[in-house]
Amino acid sequence: MTSASSPAPGIRRSSASELSSAAGNFMVRMSVIGCETDAALDRTRDRHGRTVHPGAAEAARAHRDEAAVEAYRAHLAPHAEALLDVARLVLDELPPARHLARWQAVLDGLAASAAEIRCALDRPAEPGSTDERVQHAALWPHLTAWADYGYIAGNLADQRDGGQHQKSPLTAEERQMWTDLAVAAQRRGELELTESWYAADGQPITLAYLVEVDESTVVALRGDPGVPGWQVIGHYAHEYEAGKDLPAPVPPGVLRPDLSRHNRPAPAPEMSLQDLLRDVVEGRSAGDASNALLGAVQRGYAAGPMVRLQELVETSGRFAGALETAQGQQIAARLLALGRQIEFLTREVQEAAEVLGATVAVLPPHRAPVLRVRLRPAVDTSPPVPPPVAGSPVRHR
């Protein structure tokens, strides 16, 4: 195992923060590029999300690829290899935890992407040529790998100075005393949770306000506050003091490891609820209202709003369950039950829509429209004489 106190040749110990900042700056720049590209692509689609200007969309992506290459060249090209070396040194020294194997795989993937990008930057294609566009497009997946996951390498570099350890741990007696106080406060409803993160060893840490009479103390809990067994590992006058003493947070996980913020699939065409409601209001026949309802419950690629709502609720339920806390499991069960209710409601709406469409009826003619436009006098007519002011004599000719 490599010692963290023996940096690899050519790596300055004081450069760890610079390396982490380089990764952060690149991620920020890629976020800006992503927002600009999304806005440009939105202008190439109609209001339902269908691309109607493919040439402009292709140009927007080419501009995106070029800007991403320049951002990497400016922020990460001089630092990527050194950042990965520092990250590996720190990773070797971390206590055993479930996430370390995944982090190692991320660092290996970033190293492979950095090698591909370096090879292309060393042999660039002719500026403005088709070959350059092809080269930049081929680099896009490697650039987005750093944009999506470079924060893990940056966070490891930030921990080089021992940020994974608590600086002033409590004694066993102090931990027990403060834990008893916090448990009693939790039973009274006077333990207010404020922030949570994971330490490098994979254990959750939660900050809370412990209220006693008219005073409150910031306490740090280790473990799941929703089940017995958690402990108070520190007490502080304020959250800033707690942040200086407690183990630094490591990057949180993701719900699905195969997704990329910068490589989202093209949005599926969809009809908004406002459009469907307008179709009903402006409709004349039962078929118009029936089609709007069927659009709301349509399944598949261009799913309707009710189907999307069910997907949102059920995915949020899986997210709550993935938190792996007692309260998260309860919320997950609640959301999944709501998803089943939406599924039932969706089937009911579909059946009602089909019955409505089969009525073959139109609105009766007595529901005629009411003209809301105020008529104006013709241009060649004189305006009406205003009524006399009250109390003033009327003059007669």
The 8 nearest C-alpha neighbors of each residue, nearest first, counted from 0:
[[1, 91, 2, 92, 88, 3, 90, 87],
 [2, 0, 3, 88, 91, 5, 92, 4],
 [3, 1, 4, 5, 0, 88, 92, 91],
 [2, 4, 88, 5, 89, 6, 1, 92],
 [3, 5, 2, 6, 1, 88, 12, 159],
 [6, 4, 3, 2, 7, 1, 88, 8],
 [7, 5, 4, 10, 3, 8, 12, 11],
 [6, 8, 10, 9, 5, 84, 85, 88],
 [9, 7, 10, 6, 11, 5, 84, 81],
 [8, 10, 7, 11, 6, 81, 12, 84],
 [11, 9, 8, 7, 6, 12, 81, 14],
 [12, 10, 14, 13, 9, 6, 15, 8],
 [11, 13, 14, 15, 10, 6, 159, 85],
 [12, 14, 11, 15, 16, 17, 10, 18],
 [15, 13, 17, 11, 12, 16, 18, 10],
 [14, 16, 18, 17, 156, 13, 12, 19],
 [17, 15, 19, 18, 14, 20, 157, 156],
 [18, 16, 20, 14, 15, 19, 21, 13],
 [19, 17, 21, 15, 20, 16, 82, 78],
 [18, 20, 153, 16, 22, 21, 17, 156],
 [21, 19, 23, 17, 18, 22, 24, 16],
 [20, 22, 18, 24, 19, 23, 74, 75],
 [21, 23, 25, 19, 20, 24, 153, 149],
 [24, 22, 20, 26, 25, 21, 27, 19],
 [25, 23, 27, 21, 26, 22, 20, 28],
 [24, 26, 28, 22, 23, 27, 74, 29],
 [25, 27, 146, 29, 23, 24, 28, 30],
 [28, 26, 30, 24, 29, 25, 23, 31],
 [27, 29, 25, 31, 30, 26, 24, 32],
 [30, 28, 32, 26, 31, 27, 33, 25],
 [31, 29, 33, 27, 28, 32, 26, 34],
 [30, 32, 28, 34, 29, 33, 35, 27],
 [33, 31, 29, 35, 30, 34, 36, 28],
 [32, 34, 30, 36, 31, 35, 29, 37],
 [35, 33, 37, 31, 36, 32, 30, 38],
 [34, 36, 32, 38, 33, 37, 31, 39],
 [37, 35, 39, 33, 38, 34, 40, 32],
 [36, 38, 40, 34, 39, 35, 41, 33],
 [37, 39, 41, 35, 36, 40, 34, 42],
 [38, 40, 36, 42, 37, 41, 35, 59],
 [41, 39, 37, 43, 42, 38, 56, 36],
 [42, 40, 38, 43, 44, 39, 37, 48],
 [41, 43, 40, 39, 44, 38, 45, 52],
 [42, 44, 52, 40, 41, 50, 51, 56],
 [45, 43, 50, 49, 51, 48, 41, 42],
 [44, 46, 47, 48, 49, 51, 50, 43],
 [45, 47, 48, 44, 49, 268, 270, 269],
 [46, 48, 268, 269, 45, 49, 270, 44],
 [49, 47, 268, 44, 45, 46, 266, 50],
 [48, 50, 44, 45, 47, 268, 51, 46],
 [51, 49, 44, 43, 52, 53, 48, 45],
 [50, 52, 44, 43, 53, 49, 45, 56],
 [53, 51, 43, 55, 54, 50, 56, 44],
 [54, 52, 56, 55, 51, 57, 50, 43],
 [55, 53, 57, 56, 52, 58, 59, 43],
 [54, 56, 58, 57, 53, 52, 59, 43],
 [57, 55, 53, 59, 54, 58, 40, 43],
 [56, 58, 54, 60, 59, 55, 53, 61],
 [59, 57, 61, 55, 56, 60, 62, 54],
 [60, 58, 56, 62, 57, 61, 55, 63],
 [61, 59, 63, 57, 62, 58, 64, 56],
 [62, 60, 58, 64, 63, 59, 57, 65],
 [61, 63, 59, 65, 60, 64, 66, 58],
 [64, 62, 60, 66, 61, 65, 67, 59],
 [65, 63, 61, 67, 62, 135, 66, 136],
 [64, 66, 62, 68, 67, 63, 135, 61],
 [65, 67, 69, 63, 68, 64, 70, 62],
 [68, 66, 70, 64, 69, 65, 63, 71],
 [69, 67, 71, 65, 70, 66, 72, 64],
 [68, 70, 72, 66, 67, 71, 73, 65],
 [71, 69, 67, 73, 72, 68, 74, 66],
 [72, 70, 75, 68, 74, 73, 69, 76],
 [71, 73, 76, 69, 70, 74, 75, 68],
 [74, 72, 70, 71, 69, 75, 76, 77],
 [75, 73, 71, 21, 25, 72, 70, 76],
 [76, 74, 71, 78, 79, 77, 21, 72],
 [75, 77, 72, 78, 79, 71, 74, 73],
 [78, 76, 75, 79, 74, 72, 80, 73],
 [79, 77, 75, 81, 76, 80, 82, 18],
 [80, 78, 82, 75, 81, 76, 83, 77],
 [81, 79, 83, 82, 78, 84, 110, 113],
 [82, 80, 84, 78, 83, 79, 85, 10],
 [83, 81, 79, 85, 80, 18, 84, 78],
 [82, 84, 86, 80, 81, 85, 87, 79],
 [85, 83, 81, 87, 82, 86, 80, 88],
 [86, 84, 88, 82, 87, 83, 156, 81],
 [87, 85, 83, 155, 156, 89, 152, 88],
 [88, 86, 90, 84, 89, 85, 83, 91],
 [89, 87, 85, 91, 3, 86, 90, 84],
 [88, 90, 86, 92, 91, 87, 159, 3],
 [89, 91, 87, 93, 92, 88, 86, 155],
 [92, 90, 88, 89, 93, 87, 0, 1],
 [93, 91, 89, 90, 94, 3, 88, 2],
 [92, 94, 90, 91, 95, 89, 199, 200],
 [93, 95, 200, 96, 92, 199, 91, 90],
 [96, 94, 93, 200, 97, 99, 201, 98],
 [97, 95, 200, 98, 201, 99, 94, 199],
 [98, 96, 99, 201, 100, 95, 101, 200],
 [97, 99, 101, 96, 100, 102, 201, 95],
 [100, 98, 102, 101, 97, 96, 103, 95],
 [101, 99, 103, 102, 98, 104, 97, 96],
 [102, 100, 104, 103, 99, 98, 105, 97],
 [101, 103, 105, 99, 104, 100, 106, 98],
 [104, 102, 100, 106, 105, 101, 99, 107],
 [103, 105, 107, 101, 102, 106, 108, 100],
 [106, 104, 102, 108, 103, 107, 109, 101],
 [107, 105, 109, 103, 108, 104, 110, 102],
 [106, 108, 104, 110, 105, 109, 103, 111],
 [109, 107, 105, 111, 110, 106, 104, 112],
 [110, 108, 106, 112, 111, 107, 113, 105],
 [109, 111, 113, 107, 108, 112, 106, 114],
 [110, 112, 108, 114, 109, 113, 107, 115],
 [113, 111, 141, 109, 115, 114, 110, 116],
 [112, 114, 110, 116, 111, 115, 117, 109],
 [113, 115, 117, 111, 112, 116, 118, 110],
 [116, 114, 112, 118, 113, 117, 119, 111],
 [115, 117, 113, 119, 118, 114, 120, 112],
 [116, 118, 120, 114, 119, 115, 113, 121],
 [117, 119, 115, 121, 116, 120, 114, 122],
 [120, 118, 122, 116, 121, 117, 123, 115],
 [119, 121, 117, 123, 122, 118, 116, 72],
 [120, 122, 118, 119, 117, 123, 116, 124],
 [123, 121, 119, 120, 118, 124, 117, 125],
 [124, 122, 120, 119, 121, 125, 131, 126],
 [123, 125, 131, 130, 126, 122, 134, 128],
 [124, 126, 128, 131, 127, 123, 130, 129],
 [127, 125, 128, 124, 131, 123, 130, 129],
 [128, 126, 125, 131, 129, 132, 130, 124],
 [129, 127, 131, 130, 126, 125, 132, 124],
 [128, 130, 132, 131, 133, 127, 125, 134],
 [131, 129, 133, 128, 132, 124, 134, 125],
 [132, 130, 124, 134, 128, 129, 133, 125],
 [131, 133, 129, 135, 130, 134, 136, 61],
 [134, 132, 130, 136, 131, 135, 137, 129],
 [133, 135, 131, 137, 132, 136, 130, 138],
 [136, 134, 138, 132, 137, 64, 133, 131],
 [135, 137, 133, 139, 138, 134, 64, 132],
 [136, 138, 134, 135, 139, 133, 140, 141],
 [137, 139, 135, 141, 136, 140, 142, 134],
 [138, 140, 142, 136, 141, 137, 64, 143],
 [141, 139, 143, 142, 138, 144, 137, 136],
 [142, 140, 112, 144, 138, 139, 143, 145],
 [143, 141, 139, 144, 145, 140, 138, 146],
 [142, 144, 146, 140, 145, 141, 147, 139],
 [145, 143, 141, 147, 142, 146, 148, 140],
 [144, 146, 149, 143, 148, 142, 147, 109],
 [145, 147, 143, 26, 144, 149, 148, 142],
 [148, 146, 144, 145, 143, 149, 259, 260],
 [147, 149, 150, 145, 144, 151, 146, 105],
 [150, 148, 145, 151, 152, 146, 22, 147],
 [149, 151, 153, 148, 152, 154, 22, 23],
 [152, 150, 154, 149, 153, 148, 155, 250],
 [153, 151, 155, 86, 149, 150, 154, 156],
 [154, 152, 19, 150, 156, 151, 155, 22],
 [153, 155, 157, 151, 156, 152, 150, 158],
 [156, 154, 86, 158, 152, 157, 153, 89],
 [155, 157, 153, 86, 154, 158, 159, 15],
 [158, 156, 154, 155, 159, 16, 153, 19],
 [159, 157, 162, 155, 156, 160, 161, 163],
 [158, 160, 156, 157, 161, 89, 155, 162],
 [159, 161, 158, 162, 157, 163, 156, 15],
 [162, 160, 163, 159, 158, 164, 246, 157],
 [161, 163, 158, 247, 164, 246, 160, 159],
 [162, 164, 246, 161, 247, 199, 158, 198],
 [165, 163, 246, 162, 161, 166, 245, 247],
 [166, 164, 245, 246, 244, 167, 168, 163],
 [165, 167, 244, 164, 168, 245, 246, 243],
 [168, 166, 165, 244, 169, 245, 233, 164],
 [169, 167, 165, 166, 170, 232, 233, 244],
 [170, 168, 173, 174, 232, 233, 171, 167],
 [169, 171, 173, 172, 174, 168, 175, 232],
 [170, 172, 174, 173, 175, 169, 176, 168],
 [173, 171, 175, 170, 174, 176, 169, 177],
 [174, 172, 176, 170, 175, 171, 169, 177],
 [173, 175, 171, 177, 172, 176, 231, 232],
 [176, 174, 178, 172, 173, 177, 179, 171],
 [175, 177, 173, 179, 178, 174, 172, 180],
 [178, 176, 180, 179, 174, 175, 231, 181],
 [177, 179, 231, 175, 181, 180, 230, 176],
 [178, 180, 182, 176, 177, 181, 175, 183],
 [181, 179, 177, 183, 178, 182, 184, 176],
 [180, 182, 184, 178, 183, 179, 185, 177],
 [183, 181, 185, 179, 184, 180, 178, 186],
 [182, 184, 186, 180, 181, 185, 179, 187],
 [183, 185, 189, 181, 187, 190, 186, 182],
 [186, 184, 190, 188, 182, 187, 183, 189],
 [185, 187, 183, 184, 188, 182, 189, 190],
 [188, 186, 184, 185, 189, 183, 190, 182],
 [187, 189, 185, 186, 190, 184, 191, 183],
 [190, 188, 184, 210, 187, 185, 191, 209],
 [189, 191, 185, 209, 184, 208, 188, 207],
 [192, 190, 208, 207, 189, 193, 209, 188],
 [193, 191, 207, 206, 194, 190, 208, 205],
 [192, 194, 207, 206, 191, 195, 208, 205],
 [195, 193, 206, 205, 192, 196, 207, 204],
 [194, 196, 205, 204, 206, 203, 193, 197],
 [195, 197, 204, 248, 203, 205, 198, 194],
 [198, 196, 203, 248, 202, 201, 204, 249],
 [199, 197, 248, 200, 201, 202, 249, 246],
 [198, 200, 201, 163, 249, 197, 93, 94],
 [199, 201, 198, 96, 94, 202, 95, 93],
 [202, 200, 199, 198, 96, 197, 203, 97],
 [201, 203, 197, 198, 200, 222, 204, 221],
 [204, 202, 197, 222, 196, 221, 198, 201],
 [203, 205, 221, 196, 220, 195, 197, 222],
 [204, 206, 195, 220, 219, 194, 207, 196],
 [207, 205, 219, 194, 193, 218, 192, 195],
 [206, 208, 192, 191, 193, 218, 217, 209],
 [207, 209, 217, 191, 216, 190, 215, 210],
 [208, 210, 190, 216, 215, 217, 207, 189],
 [211, 209, 215, 189, 214, 208, 190, 212],
 [212, 210, 214, 213, 215, 209, 184, 189],
 [211, 213, 214, 210, 215, 189, 209, 184],
 [214, 212, 211, 215, 210, 216, 209, 189],
 [215, 213, 211, 212, 210, 216, 209, 208],
 [214, 216, 210, 209, 208, 211, 217, 213],
 [217, 215, 209, 208, 236, 218, 235, 210],
 [216, 218, 208, 235, 234, 207, 237, 236],
 [219, 217, 234, 207, 233, 206, 216, 235],
 [218, 220, 206, 233, 231, 205, 232, 234],
 [221, 219, 231, 205, 230, 204, 232, 206],
 [222, 220, 204, 230, 229, 203, 231, 232],
 [221, 223, 229, 203, 224, 220, 202, 204],
 [222, 224, 225, 226, 229, 324, 203, 221],
 [225, 223, 226, 229, 222, 227, 220, 205],
 [224, 226, 223, 325, 326, 324, 227, 229],
 [225, 227, 224, 223, 228, 325, 229, 324],
 [228, 226, 229, 225, 224, 223, 222, 230],
 [227, 229, 226, 230, 222, 223, 224, 221],
 [228, 230, 222, 221, 227, 223, 224, 220],
 [231, 229, 221, 178, 220, 232, 228, 222],
 [230, 232, 220, 178, 219, 174, 233, 177],
 [233, 231, 219, 174, 220, 230, 169, 221],
 [232, 234, 219, 218, 231, 169, 235, 168],
 [235, 233, 218, 217, 219, 216, 236, 232],
 [236, 234, 217, 237, 241, 218, 240, 216],
 [235, 237, 216, 217, 240, 234, 238, 241],
 [238, 236, 235, 239, 240, 217, 241, 216],
 [237, 239, 241, 240, 242, 217, 235, 236],
 [240, 238, 242, 241, 237, 243, 236, 235],
 [239, 241, 243, 238, 242, 237, 235, 244],
 [242, 240, 238, 244, 239, 243, 235, 245],
 [241, 243, 239, 240, 244, 245, 238, 247],
 [242, 244, 240, 241, 245, 239, 166, 246],
 [245, 243, 166, 241, 242, 165, 167, 240],
 [244, 246, 165, 242, 241, 243, 247, 166],
 [247, 245, 163, 164, 165, 162, 198, 248],
 [246, 248, 162, 163, 245, 198, 249, 242],
 [249, 247, 198, 197, 196, 246, 250, 199],
 [248, 250, 198, 197, 199, 251, 247, 154],
 [249, 251, 252, 248, 151, 154, 150, 197],
 [252, 250, 249, 253, 197, 196, 248, 151],
 [251, 253, 250, 254, 256, 98, 255, 249],
 [254, 252, 255, 256, 251, 258, 318, 321],
 [253, 255, 318, 256, 252, 321, 317, 258],
 [254, 256, 253, 257, 258, 252, 259, 318],
 [255, 257, 258, 253, 254, 259, 252, 101],
 [258, 256, 255, 259, 254, 253, 260, 262],
 [259, 257, 256, 255, 260, 263, 262, 253],
 [260, 258, 262, 261, 263, 147, 257, 143],
 [259, 261, 262, 263, 147, 258, 143, 146],
 [260, 262, 259, 263, 143, 33, 147, 146],
 [263, 261, 259, 260, 264, 143, 258, 140],
 [262, 264, 261, 260, 259, 265, 258, 266],
 [265, 263, 266, 262, 267, 261, 259, 258],
 [264, 266, 267, 263, 48, 262, 268, 49],
 [267, 265, 264, 48, 268, 263, 49, 269],
 [266, 268, 301, 269, 265, 300, 48, 49],
 [269, 267, 48, 47, 301, 49, 266, 270],
 [268, 270, 47, 301, 267, 271, 303, 302],
 [271, 269, 47, 274, 272, 303, 275, 268],
 [270, 272, 274, 273, 269, 275, 304, 303],
 [271, 273, 275, 274, 276, 270, 304, 295],
 [272, 274, 276, 271, 275, 277, 270, 278],
 [273, 275, 277, 271, 272, 276, 278, 270],
 [276, 274, 278, 272, 291, 277, 273, 271],
 [275, 277, 273, 279, 278, 274, 272, 280],
 [278, 276, 280, 274, 279, 275, 281, 273],
 [277, 279, 275, 281, 276, 280, 282, 274],
 [280, 278, 288, 282, 276, 277, 281, 287],
 [281, 279, 277, 282, 278, 276, 288, 283],
 [280, 282, 278, 279, 277, 283, 287, 276],
 [283, 281, 279, 287, 280, 278, 284, 288],
 [282, 284, 362, 361, 287, 281, 285, 279],
 [285, 283, 361, 286, 287, 360, 282, 362],
 [284, 286, 288, 287, 360, 356, 361, 355],
 [285, 287, 356, 289, 284, 288, 290, 359],
 [288, 286, 282, 290, 284, 285, 289, 279],
 [289, 287, 279, 291, 285, 290, 286, 292],
 [288, 290, 352, 286, 356, 292, 287, 291],
 [289, 291, 293, 287, 292, 288, 286, 294],
 [292, 290, 294, 275, 288, 293, 289, 278],
 [293, 291, 295, 289, 294, 290, 352, 288],
 [292, 294, 290, 296, 295, 291, 297, 349],
 [293, 295, 291, 297, 292, 296, 303, 290],
 [294, 296, 303, 292, 304, 293, 305, 297],
 [297, 295, 303, 293, 305, 294, 306, 345],
 [298, 296, 303, 302, 294, 295, 293, 299],
 [299, 297, 302, 296, 303, 306, 301, 300],
 [298, 300, 302, 301, 297, 303, 306, 267],
 [299, 301, 302, 267, 298, 268, 269, 297],
 [302, 300, 269, 268, 299, 267, 303, 298],
 [303, 301, 298, 297, 299, 300, 306, 307],
 [302, 304, 295, 297, 296, 306, 294, 305],
 [305, 303, 307, 295, 306, 308, 272, 302],
 [306, 304, 308, 307, 296, 295, 303, 309],
 [305, 307, 309, 308, 304, 303, 296, 302],
 [308, 306, 304, 310, 305, 309, 311, 303],
 [309, 307, 305, 311, 310, 306, 304, 312],
 [308, 310, 306, 312, 338, 307, 311, 341],
 [309, 311, 307, 313, 308, 312, 314, 306],
 [310, 312, 308, 314, 309, 313, 315, 307],
 [311, 313, 315, 309, 310, 314, 338, 334],
 [312, 314, 316, 310, 315, 335, 338, 311],
 [315, 313, 317, 311, 316, 312, 310, 318],
 [316, 314, 318, 312, 313, 317, 311, 319],
 [317, 315, 331, 313, 334, 319, 314, 318],
 [316, 318, 320, 314, 315, 319, 321, 331],
 [319, 317, 315, 321, 316, 320, 314, 254],
 [320, 318, 327, 331, 316, 322, 321, 317],
 [319, 321, 328, 317, 331, 322, 327, 318],
 [320, 322, 318, 323, 319, 317, 254, 327],
 [321, 323, 320, 319, 324, 327, 318, 328],
 [324, 322, 321, 320, 327, 325, 328, 319],
 [325, 323, 327, 326, 322, 223, 328, 225],
 [324, 326, 328, 225, 327, 226, 329, 323],
 [327, 325, 329, 328, 324, 225, 330, 319],
 [326, 328, 319, 324, 330, 320, 325, 329],
 [329, 327, 320, 331, 325, 326, 330, 324],
 [330, 328, 326, 332, 331, 327, 333, 325],
 [329, 331, 333, 327, 332, 328, 334, 326],
 [332, 330, 316, 328, 319, 320, 334, 333],
 [333, 331, 335, 329, 330, 334, 336, 328],
 [334, 332, 330, 336, 331, 335, 337, 329],
 [335, 333, 337, 316, 331, 336, 332, 312],
 [334, 336, 338, 332, 337, 313, 333, 316],
 [337, 335, 339, 333, 338, 334, 332, 340],
 [338, 336, 334, 340, 335, 339, 341, 333],
 [337, 339, 335, 341, 309, 336, 340, 313],
 [340, 338, 342, 336, 337, 341, 343, 335],
 [339, 341, 337, 343, 342, 338, 344, 336],
 [342, 340, 344, 338, 343, 339, 309, 345],
 [341, 343, 339, 345, 340, 344, 338, 346],
 [344, 342, 340, 346, 341, 345, 339, 347],
 [345, 343, 341, 347, 346, 342, 340, 348],
 [346, 344, 342, 348, 347, 343, 341, 296],
 [345, 347, 349, 343, 344, 348, 350, 342],
 [346, 348, 344, 350, 345, 349, 351, 343],
 [349, 347, 351, 345, 346, 350, 352, 344],
 [350, 348, 352, 346, 347, 351, 293, 345],
 [349, 351, 353, 347, 352, 348, 346, 354],
 [350, 352, 348, 354, 349, 353, 355, 347],
 [353, 351, 289, 355, 349, 350, 354, 292],
 [352, 354, 356, 350, 355, 351, 349, 357],
 [355, 353, 357, 351, 356, 352, 350, 358],
 [356, 354, 352, 353, 357, 358, 289, 351],
 [355, 357, 286, 289, 353, 354, 358, 285],
 [356, 358, 354, 355, 359, 353, 286, 285],
 [357, 359, 355, 360, 356, 354, 285, 286],
 [360, 358, 357, 285, 356, 361, 286, 284],
 [359, 361, 285, 358, 284, 362, 286, 356],
 [362, 360, 284, 285, 283, 363, 359, 286],
 [361, 363, 283, 284, 364, 360, 366, 285],
 [364, 362, 365, 366, 361, 367, 360, 283],
 [365, 363, 366, 367, 362, 361, 368, 283],
 [366, 364, 367, 363, 362, 368, 369, 361],
 [367, 365, 364, 363, 368, 362, 369, 283],
 [366, 368, 365, 364, 369, 363, 362, 370],
 [369, 367, 370, 366, 365, 371, 364, 281],
 [370, 368, 371, 367, 366, 372, 365, 373],
 [369, 371, 372, 368, 373, 367, 374, 366],
 [370, 372, 369, 373, 368, 374, 367, 375],
 [371, 373, 370, 374, 375, 369, 368, 376],
 [374, 372, 371, 375, 370, 376, 369, 377],
 [373, 375, 372, 376, 377, 371, 370, 378],
 [374, 376, 373, 377, 378, 372, 382, 380],
 [377, 375, 378, 374, 380, 382, 381, 379],
 [378, 376, 380, 379, 375, 381, 374, 382],
 [377, 379, 380, 376, 381, 375, 382, 374],
 [380, 378, 377, 381, 376, 382, 375, 383],
 [381, 379, 377, 378, 382, 376, 383, 375],
 [382, 380, 383, 379, 378, 376, 377, 384],
 [381, 383, 380, 384, 376, 385, 377, 378],
 [382, 384, 385, 381, 380, 386, 376, 375],
 [385, 383, 386, 382, 381, 387, 388, 380],
 [386, 384, 383, 387, 388, 382, 381, 389],
 [387, 385, 384, 388, 389, 383, 393, 391],
 [388, 386, 389, 385, 393, 391, 392, 390],
 [387, 389, 391, 390, 386, 392, 385, 393],
 [390, 388, 391, 387, 392, 386, 393, 385],
 [389, 391, 388, 392, 387, 393, 386, 394],
 [390, 392, 389, 388, 393, 387, 394, 386],
 [393, 391, 394, 390, 387, 389, 388, 395],
 [394, 392, 391, 395, 387, 388, 390, 389],
 [393, 395, 392, 396, 391, 387, 388, 390],
 [396, 394, 393, 392, 387, 391, 386, 384],
 [395, 394, 393, 392, 387, 384, 391, 386]]
